[in-house]
Amino acid sequence: MAVVEARNLTKVFKQGELGAVNNVNLETREGEFLVLLGPSGSGKTTLLRMIAGLETPTSGEIRIGGDVVNHLTPRERGIAMVFQSYALYPHLSVYNNIAFPLKAQKVPKEQHKQKVEWAAGLLGIEKLLQRKPRELSGGERQRVALARAIVREPRVFLLDEPLSNLDAKLRASAREELDEFHDRIKTTTIYVTHDQVEAMALGDRVVVLHQGVVRQIGTPREVYDEPADTFVATFLGSPPMNLLEADDAIVGFRPERFLPAGLIAPWAPMGEIAKTLRPENLLPADLQSSGKRISLRFRVEHSEFLGAERILYGTLEGTRFRDKPVCARVSSSVLETYTPDTSYDFAVPEHELKFFDAKTGKRITPRPLSWQ
Amino acid sequence: MAVENRRLGAAMFFPAIAFIVLLIGAPFALAVMYAFSDARIGSPGFHYVGFENFRSILQSPSFQAALRNSIVFTVCAQIIVIVCSTILSIALEKPFRGRKFVRFLILLPWVAPISLGAIGWKWILDSIYSVITWVLVWAHVFKPYSAPMWLGEPHLAMASVILVHCWRLIPFSTVIMLAGRTAIPKDIPEAAAIDGAGFWRTLFQINIPMMAPIISVAVLFGTIFTFTDMTVVYILTAGGPFDSTQVLPSLAFATGIQGSDLAAGAAISIFLVPVLVLIAYFMLRAAHRAEVA
């Protein structure tokens, strides 16, 4: 187990062009599950490949366990990596795939069998040892790749979008297994993904990257609730945060905090609300009881029914933002129907408004805002 | 519509079928017929003699020597070709300045007509005008009067013929190998590097096994090209000295056409067929496996 650090890490592929990774500083904690999250082209995979030693940094330092490893080959860094494609050796059996790192690192031969069986047991693939990779399903391949990574007991685990080749249903269960797996082995893990759900579910902390720059590092809760800038605010959440430009500031609020006014009426008697709502519609206490709310007329233009939820698209009638599209995410049983081109009374708690600098997009302290 | 399509299909197939039937099928049928007869150039008689021709060529020392030479020739040439083209394909895989130009240069021998290339080599290896000898004499490796006769001494002649063949086949093999290497996903050698494998382990335990199907295709194609080719031998040495470079195709030509014994010549060339069919069978199987993988 070790701490991985990046110091002013930069990678420029073509001179004169914008770097793929620009001046990145980050530090994992011991045994942490750190997720690098960003859209494609954000430099997250390049960053991971530099840590792995597959890519040479243009400048900056990488430390693993306190030692600078820039000049070390991948094999000397004591890391293991799971590739997006799993990169299993197609001509070798599962057993030989898992044993390959042991052979390559000259682990005494008599230990191979026991170690391979231990790794296979950990991932529940003991029965597949004699098969070839092409005879395995996507989920089984992923487990073989994990077993091959863990067998040599690496100091650091690097995972490059390991779930993206699985179908949606399998992905959810694989995600859970991965989480459990990390809890068991407790090895420092760096995980690359473009999927915010994976990042939120798995990460102890999330590093949000955009154009090779770290936009924010924080717990899933922090990056979601307290985005550092407009990029993080719009990259996370589905649908993303509503952003409205007001003079020199941008004000944002999450669609799921923009709700029918009756639901966030601090003065409404609780009993009355409880009568009309089913348990799943009960809102967090902070939405119902504390703070000021801002009432807005929401003109719904169309709505999408997504089962448990409904996404409403429309505009804020009677405000100076009436040309800007805004959306709201409400539990689908809060109100039975929304008629298109009709206005409803909505509200957003004042403390849910996030303010950003209009020029830099960086988060700023809340300020008075006129809606008219 | 269906009828029209069928006609169009037939029309499009026709040239290929005509080509095979007229230029490959007919001569082949003729050769089979001759091999079981006593046909000779200039003699009108034509009788069926069964396996007599095969019996006699099998007993002939020159046939045995030619068979031996063919095997030595093919096996040596293939080993050199595969080793060199594997090295070249590795060297040419990563981009560098001038890579396209180097690839072009390497392909040249394959593009040049084989007879012209062989004639060029005949001059390069000539007993009097050889540039190789000239350079070696200039470098004081040999005295002018004791310089080696590249095509005049049995072992040197064989080596020369093999090398010229390699010169010709390496480009072809290299192109096949390059195609085969690009089929290996980039992250597999990377995974091997992370797993701790060095250059040689990655080469022998990952890259070469993964290229095995494509290598076998290259080997089998090369084997058939080498086994059936007589141009290089015929132009460089005409089988000499003392039949030391005589291979089956050149012996068949010398016996059947130059020696007027059509029947024996046909029998020698037909003798190759079962061997080549077997090789072709393995070739197709390997190619199929390569596709499946």
Chai-1 contact restraints between the chains, C-beta under 6 A:
chainA,res_idxA,chainB,res_idxB,connection_type,confidence,min_distance_angstrom,max_distance_angstrom,comment,restraint_id
A,L54,B,E190,contact,1.0,0.0,6.0,A-B,restraint_1
A,P74,B,A193,contact,1.0,0.0,6.0,A-B,restraint_2
A,P74,B,I194,contact,1.0,0.0,6.0,A-B,restraint_3
A,R75,B,G196,contact,1.0,0.0,6.0,A-B,restraint_4
A,M81,B,I194,contact,1.0,0.0,6.0,A-B,restraint_5
A,F83,B,D187,contact,1.0,0.0,6.0,A-B,restraint_6
A,F83,B,A191,contact,1.0,0.0,6.0,A-B,restraint_7
A,S85,B,D187,contact,1.0,0.0,6.0,A-B,restraint_8
A,A87,B,D187,contact,1.0,0.0,6.0,A-B,restraint_9
A,A87,B,I188,contact,1.0,0.0,6.0,A-B,restraint_10
A,A87,B,A191,contact,1.0,0.0,6.0,A-B,restraint_11
A,H91,B,P209,contact,1.0,0.0,6.0,A-B,restraint_12
A,H91,B,M210,contact,1.0,0.0,6.0,A-B,restraint_13
A,F100,B,D195,contact,1.0,0.0,6.0,A-B,restraint_14
A,P101,B,D195,contact,1.0,0.0,6.0,A-B,restraint_15
A,P101,B,G196,contact,1.0,0.0,6.0,A-B,restraint_16
A,A104,B,D195,contact,1.0,0.0,6.0,A-B,restraint_17
A,A104,B,G196,contact,1.0,0.0,6.0,A-B,restraint_18
A,A104,B,A197,contact,1.0,0.0,6.0,A-B,restraint_19
A,A104,B,R201,contact,1.0,0.0,6.0,A-B,restraint_20
A,Q105,B,G196,contact,1.0,0.0,6.0,A-B,restraint_21
